[in-house]
Amino acid sequence: MAKHTFFCVILVALILRLGVLFLGYHGDLNNNISWGTLAVDRGLVNFYEGEGWPNSAPNQPPLTLLLFAFTRLIWQGIETSIWWLNSNIPIFPSPLIWFWEQKGMILLVKLPSLVADLVIGVLIYNFFKKDKKAFLLSSLWLFNPLVWYNSSIWGQTDSIVNLLGLLGILALLERRLTKFLAWFTLSLLFKGSLAIFVPVLAYVAIKQKHLVRQWVKAIAVSLLVIVLASVWFHPQADLLIWLADLYQKRILPGEIGYLTANAFNFWWLIDSGRVLDSTLYLGFPARVLGAVTTGFGMSLVILWLTKEVTPKRVFFALSVTALISFLFMTRIHERYLYPFFIPATLVLGFLPGLLWIYLGFAVVHLINLYNLFWVPGFAPLEGQLLVPWFTQALAITHLFFFVMWSKNFKK
């Protein structure tokens, strides 16, 4: 009965996401679709070095571009098939051709993130499957508006990145070092947003005292994963050097060098305008101050973790790490609070009293996602978000919830 009920929940969550999939079209989809199209048309070799981009040059890691190219190939295959069916079967519904040409790529680009949402829900359920809270926590994730807003309406890939990361974290908690490094490497090859978790997870892995041969095997597998994902773009002997340079110069810096990229965080309170993070404060560039503050905060988290390493403490440490990086680093986009919510959902399985803070974060984060996207249209909220004091109050609320969440270190 429990499995049947959970299957129904997954089905409803899927229907919900499909129902809102065409509700919005974010400008980010222009890049994703064009990169996939050009990757197929031009080929993958030296793709990053190409010119003449319709929107912007590719600034996503190899695995992301491979996914977009794969979706384009699927689109072409289905288009060819339905044209053949339309030409050879009189009763074939011709309007399907126009739907596919107009909406097909949107569907295919969003679909992997939608599926990743559901798989994360299954993993949360399985983690607590011997406990009554498994169903509730999985449902909390699956029906959290910010989750399906991010994947199905916006069309972002955060759920894929975090799914790969979660698979790695769960493997690490089971002391499966090779699987951990393989999954987490895939996450970083898809997008570097979970690099913030590396210090905490590295400490946990070291604390587990794996044998040297286990480390050698895990690192070798990780390198193999890197090569297999990247060689398509640069089939040369200096592949690893090329990849490191790609991350350093194009992927990790991002396109927007401002104090904040629409994130309601500490730097929003300093200046929410287009102020470069090279601006000096207290004699230091804001980017340096943000990095130092974040590094100091992460050090405290790891110091706390040295007392005991348990699943509860690891998830809590990761949730606080995500909050620190979102609130105090510069160049942060509104979506970058996403990595908080998966470990935080798992934390609720141990500390259910934190639910009110979790829901508070979810509401403010959803409003932050809505800001400047304006989908679906809601004039009163749009007008309110144009009032400086209102968004500053939301940034302060983020900081308040951070303090309240972090107070639970003692639990």
Secondary structure by P-SEA (a helix, b strand, c coil): caaaaaaaaaaaaaaaaaaaccccccaaaaaaaaaaaaaaaccccccccccccccccccccaaaaaaaaaaaaaaaaaaaaaaaaaacccccccaaaaaaaacaaaaaaaaaaaaaaaaaaaaaaaacccccaaaaaaaaaaacaaaaaaccccccaaaaaaaaaaaaaaaaaacaaaaaaaaaaaaaaaccccccaaaaaaaaaaaacccaaaaaaaaaaaaaaaaaaccccccccaaaaaaaaaaacccccccccccccccccccccccccccccccccccccaaaaaaaaaaaaaaaaaaaacccccaaaaaaaaaaaaaaaacccccccccccccccaaaaaaaaccccaaaaaaaaaaaaaaaaaccccccccaaaaaaaacaaaaaaaaaaaaaaaaaaaccccc
